[in-house]
Amino acid sequence: MSHFAPFAGERIALVGLGKAGLPAAARLAEWGADVTCWDDKPAGREAALAAGLRVADPALAFDYDALLLSPGIPHLLPRPHPAAAAARAAGKPILCDVEYLYRAVRAAGSAARFVGITGTNGKSTTTALLAHLLVAAGRQAVAGGNLGPAALAMPLLGDAGIYVLEMSSYSLERLATARFDIAMLLNLSPDHIDRHGDMAGYAAAKAHIFDRQRPHDLAILGQDDALTAATPVLARLLPISAHAPQPGGIWAAGAVLHDQAGPFADLATARALPGAHNAQNAAAASAAALALGLTHAEVSHGLQSYPGLPHRQELVAEIGGVRFVNDSKATNADSTLCALASYPRVVWIAGGQPKADGIAPLTPWFPRIARAVLIGEAAPAFAAVLAQAGVPHEIAGTLDTALPAAAAAAFSGAAPVVLLSPACASWDQFTGFEQRGDRFRELVLAMKEHA
């Protein structure tokens, strides 16, 4: 498609030149758009110039048809970026890269299907798992979006293709025409309140996953929390649950997945899918896979062969009988709850940039914590909560000092698992949860090499 130019003549301002923004700018220019780039950091602007892209600040004079704004940059709360304010004042839409991918695919005449996956927790695993199920069964599928790769770095698929896209609440607010043939909302718990104002605003942002769906489309809806279960949908509803039977849906009874035809998959031997939270993820991915034409046998086989994702209860190594688990993706208490529920006894590394609910929701799981080793901005507040509950703990400050302390406690017999599951964002000490998890892995593997 060397002459494919679906955006010819469109003037697009793009702000945020990170791992998704720079590829998006290059692809839009390749597809005929007149692209102007901006990043608040000089390094981003220099990278765009080196790629031959035009660089200018659209906030100074917004003379464009649309603004493509990086998901991490706010357009409303807590304070709009100047470019977003300029676009709104000019009456122009603020969009995300998935919107442009969808438009390009349809402009190419392709009927490729789009699956959108969101929720507070589990969306990355469910996205990767569904893509794995499809590819293992011989279907043409690619996964990306919030999970990576960036939407505009993904290939154009033909009619048989399936896009499996992890959608953040930030991106969902910036869709205008994109429609998901299958949309799923897994669960809702407090997160990103600074960006959405309150829990109602956050839930409303997540519910955009179902916008523009038609009655013949499929809406997969988690039933394990009341707020998610009450989300209105217009498409055909398929309920899923980690523990409760769902007429017309898919659910787990213990580790066994069921639908109306009966049991079809046993998760007890799916090593990368431990715990009740993964039962919900597996139920959701299975529901979509079956709707896309896979057989029960294909789904069951794919669940067994799924390798798991980095930073999501990733078993990094076993040293001296102690397992070291990287759950850096757990950036809130609900995610960490899922991890604590998966192990009878742990030495817990936690902390970072705290979320609004702190670790109070984890109190019922404190008996599983043999010792906590705390890092980052949240360490003093977490220490106070743990002290009140009588949980042994120490403040290590950084991950580099926390790991040796946690390992020493585990090797002394405190617990057979060292679990990094921070219940916090990472931005106080790292560029993201990935860098935090990568550093944990690096430290553990260095320890193993010298063991």
Long-range contacts (C-beta under 8 A, 24 or more apart in sequence): 1-108, 1-156, 4-31, 4-104, 4-107, 4-108, 4-156, 5-31, 5-32, 6-31, 6-32, 6-103, 6-104, 6-107, 6-108, 7-31, 7-32, 7-33, 7-100, 7-103, 7-104, 8-32, 8-33, 9-34, 10-34, 10-65, 10-66, 11-36, 11-63, 11-64, 11-65, 12-36, 12-64, 12-65, 12-66, 12-67, 12-68, 13-38, 13-58, 13-62, 13-64, 13-66, 13-67, 13-68, 13-83, 13-87, 14-38, 14-67, 14-68, 14-69, 15-39, 15-58, 15-67, 15-68, 15-69, 15-70, 15-73, 15-81, 15-83, 15-84, 16-44, 16-69, 16-70, 16-72, 16-73, 17-44, 17-45, 17-47, 17-48, 17-70, 18-44, 18-70, 18-72, 19-148, 19-150, 20-70, 20-71, 20-97, 20-150, 20-151, 20-152, 20-153, 21-68, 21-70, 22-47, 22-48, 22-51, 23-149, 23-150, 23-152, 23-153, 24-68, 24-97, 24-100, 24-150, 24-151, 24-152, 24-153, 25-51, 25-53, 26-51, 26-53, 27-152, 27-153, 28-68, 28-100, 28-152, 29-53, 31-104, 36-64, 38-83, 57-82, 57-83, 58-83, 58-86, 58-87, 59-83, 59-85, 59-86, 60-86, 61-86, 62-86, 62-87, 62-89, 62-90, 62-92, 63-90, 64-92, 65-92, 66-92, 66-93, 66-94, 66-95, 67-92, 67-93, 67-94, 67-95, 68-95, 68-96, 68-97, 68-100, 69-94, 69-95, 69-96, 69-174, 71-96, 71-146, 71-168, 71-170, 71-171, 71-174, 72-170, 74-195, 75-173, 75-174, 76-195, 77-194, 77-195, 77-196, 77-197, 78-194, 78-195, 93-176, 94-174, 95-174, 95-175, 95-176, 96-151, 96-170, 96-171, 96-174, 96-175, 97-150, 97-151, 97-152, 97-171, 98-145, 98-151, 98-165, 98-167, 98-171, 98-175, 98-178, 99-174, 99-175, 99-176, 99-177, 99-178, 100-151, 100-152, 101-151, 101-152, 101-154, 101-163, 102-177, 102-178, 102-179, 103-177, 103-178, 104-156, 105-156, 105-157, 105-163, 108-156, 110-156, 110-157, 110-158, 110-159, 110-161, 111-159, 112-157, 112-158, 112-159, 112-160, 112-161, 112-162, 112-163, 113-161, 113-162, 113-163, 113-181, 113-182, 113-292, 114-162, 114-163, 114-165, 114-178, 114-179, 114-180, 114-181, 114-182, 115-162, 115-163, 115-164, 115-165, 115-180, 115-181, 115-182, 115-183, 115-184, 115-288, 115-292, 116-165, 116-167, 116-180, 116-182, 116-183, 116-184, 116-209, 117-164, 117-165, 117-166, 117-167, 117-183, 117-184, 117-186, 117-209, 117-284, 118-166, 118-167, 118-168, 118-169, 118-172, 118-184, 118-185, 118-186, 118-206, 118-209, 119-184, 119-185, 119-186, 119-187, 119-188, 119-206, 119-222, 119-228, 120-186, 120-187, 120-188, 120-189, 120-190, 120-191, 120-206, 120-332, 120-334, 120-335, 121-186, 121-187, 121-189, 121-277, 121-332, 121-334, 121-335, 121-338, 122-186, 122-187, 122-277, 122-278, 122-280, 122-281, 122-284, 123-147, 123-166, 123-167, 123-186, 124-166, 124-309, 124-312, 124-329, 125-273, 125-278, 125-281, 125-308, 125-309, 125-312, 126-184, 126-186, 126-281, 126-284, 126-285, 127-164, 127-165, 127-166, 128-306, 128-309, 129-273, 129-281, 129-282, 129-285, 129-303, 129-306, 130-164, 130-284, 130-285, 130-288, 130-289, 131-164, 132-302, 132-305, 132-306, 132-307, 133-285, 133-286, 133-289, 133-294, 133-298, 133-299, 133-302, 133-303, 133-306, 134-162, 134-164, 134-289, 134-292, 134-294, 136-298, 136-301, 136-302, 136-305, 137-289, 137-294, 137-295, 137-298, 137-302, 139-292, 139-293, 139-294, 145-171, 146-171, 162-292, 167-209, 169-195, 169-196, 169-202, 169-205, 169-206, 170-195, 170-205, 172-205, 172-206, 172-208, 172-209, 173-205, 173-208, 175-208, 175-211, 177-212, 178-212, 179-211, 179-212, 179-213, 179-214, 179-217, 180-209, 180-210, 180-213, 180-217, 181-217, 181-218, 182-217, 182-218, 182-220, 182-288, 182-291, 182-292, 183-209, 183-210, 183-213, 183-217, 183-218, 183-219, 183-220, 183-235, 184-209, 184-219, 184-220, 184-221, 184-222, 184-240, 184-284, 184-287, 184-288, 185-209, 185-210, 185-219, 185-220, 185-221, 185-222, 185-228, 185-231, 186-222, 186-228, 186-280, 186-281, 186-284, 187-222, 187-224, 187-225, 187-228, 187-280, 187-334, 188-225, 188-227, 188-228, 189-225, 189-332, 189-334, 190-332, 190-355, 190-356, 190-357, 191-331, 191-332, 191-334, 191-355, 193-356, 199-227, 203-227, 203-231, 206-231, 207-231, 207-232, 210-234, 210-235, 218-288, 218-291, 220-284, 220-287, 220-288, 222-280, 222-284, 223-249, 224-280, 238-287, 238-291, 240-280, 240-283, 240-284, 240-287, 241-280, 241-283, 242-276, 242-277, 242-279, 242-280, 242-283, 243-276, 243-279, 249-287, 250-283, 250-284, 250-286, 250-287, 250-290, 251-283, 252-276, 252-279, 252-280, 252-282, 252-283, 255-279, 257-282, 257-283, 257-286, 257-303, 259-290, 261-296, 264-296, 264-299, 264-300, 265-296, 265-299, 265-300, 265-303, 266-300, 267-303, 269-304, 270-303, 270-304, 270-306, 271-308, 272-306, 272-307, 272-308, 273-303, 273-306, 273-308, 274-313, 274-342, 275-313, 275-338, 275-339, 275-341, 275-342, 276-338, 276-341, 277-338, 277-341, 278-338, 310-434, 310-437, 310-441, 311-433, 311-434, 311-437, 313-339, 313-342, 314-437, 314-441, 316-440, 316-441, 316-444, 316-445, 317-444, 317-445, 317-447, 317-448, 319-407, 319-444, 319-447, 319-448, 319-451, 320-411, 320-451, 321-416, 322-407, 322-410, 322-411, 322-415, 322-416, 322-417, 322-418, 323-416, 323-417, 323-418, 324-407, 324-417, 324-418, 324-440, 324-444, 325-417, 325-418, 325-419, 325-420, 325-421, 326-420, 326-437, 326-440, 326-441, 326-444, 327-419, 327-420, 327-421, 328-420, 328-421, 328-422, 328-426, 328-433, 328-434, 328-436, 328-437, 328-440, 329-433, 329-437, 330-421, 330-422, 330-423, 331-355, 331-422, 331-423, 331-424, 331-425, 331-426, 331-433, 332-357, 332-423, 332-424, 333-357, 333-358, 333-359, 333-360, 333-361, 333-362, 333-423, 334-361, 335-421, 335-423, 336-362, 336-421, 336-422, 336-423, 337-361, 337-362, 337-365, 339-419, 339-421, 340-365, 340-368, 340-369, 340-419, 340-421, 341-365, 343-368, 343-417, 343-419, 344-368, 345-370, 345-414, 345-415, 345-416, 345-417, 346-370, 346-415, 346-417, 346-418, 346-419, 347-371, 347-372, 347-373, 347-406, 347-407, 347-409, 347-410, 347-414, 347-415, 347-417, 347-418, 347-419, 348-372, 348-373, 348-406, 348-419, 348-421, 349-373, 349-374, 349-375, 349-399, 349-402, 349-403, 349-406, 349-418, 349-419, 349-420, 349-421, 349-422, 349-440, 350-374, 350-375, 350-378, 350-382, 350-421, 350-422, 350-423, 350-424, 351-375, 351-376, 351-377, 351-378, 351-379, 351-382, 351-422, 351-423, 351-424, 352-376, 352-377, 352-378, 352-422, 352-423, 352-424, 352-425, 352-426, 352-427, 352-428, 352-429, 352-430, 352-436, 353-377, 353-378, 353-424, 353-425, 353-426, 353-427, 353-428, 354-378, 354-381, 354-382, 354-424, 354-425, 355-423, 355-424, 355-425, 358-382, 358-385, 358-423, 359-385, 359-386, 359-423, 360-385, 362-423, 363-389, 366-391, 370-409, 370-414, 370-415, 371-406, 371-409, 371-414, 371-415, 373-402, 373-405, 373-406, 373-409, 374-402, 375-399, 375-402, 375-422, 375-429, 376-422, 376-424, 376-428, 376-429, 377-424, 377-428, 378-423, 378-424, 398-429, 399-429, 399-436, 399-439, 399-440, 399-443, 400-439, 400-443, 403-440, 403-443, 403-444, 403-447, 404-447, 407-447
